[in-house]
């Protein structure tokens, strides 16, 4: 497939996911005064308090984070994230904030499902919905910190801000449910593990290792021999995060389409996770 055609299809896919995310916001969460996770939740709290347009707030609040990501992460990841954020903000102006259910429990659950599905597909194809996803990706590259706990704390702060504003425990608890459902859907569609280990059997060891080291991640090269052919090949082993998994897939596919890749769950990493930059 032509490179530009493939790129256009990626952008269309991300735009379609943005419609799903915007629909979850406009049709389910916002009419009930509930929150989503991340920067969208911050935009909703500010919008509820000030009456400002939540879609444009979502876009404006993401600008400094996207600029940070542009310098700290790969351009492909950030470009796809920019497309997702911009399209979501635009579709939030097109889709009316219609109250399609009077039951906040249904709004929380199905709003979380829609937002989680759209976000997970964007993550799977190498982008993000902006906000805390980009922050998590930057932090996971620079520090081996418990990113899941960090995101939980940030989301909890957003929910507490809503509670202070409206003194409504029901809205706060339903918002927590929505954020939980969103996370579970992302885990189901993308991957539940924030760290994964990739075993890559390839004939292009040096080129592939050089690309992986730019992420930056450590790479171990193992000698292997095929059980059927007895042919000797190299196997690269590297631990990466779920935010970088799509980039790894694309790198391997572009350099060695015939490579065999096995991605397995990584429960924990003991020792140096990041490749230290040269001093």
Secondary structure, DSSP 8 states (H G I E B T S, - for coil): --HHHHHHHHHHHHHHHHHHHHHHIIIIIGGGT---SHHHHHHHHHHHHH---HHHHHHHHHHHHHHHHHHHS-HHHHHHHHHHHHHHHHHHHHS------S-HHHHHHHHHHHHHHHHHHHHHTT---STHHHHHHHHHHH----HHHHHHHHHHHHHHHHHHHH--HHHHHHHHHHHHHHHHHHHHHT-S-SEEEEEEEES-HHHHHHHHHTTTB--EEEEEE-TTT--EEEEEEEEEETTTHHHHHHHHHHH-TT-EEEEEE-----S--B-----
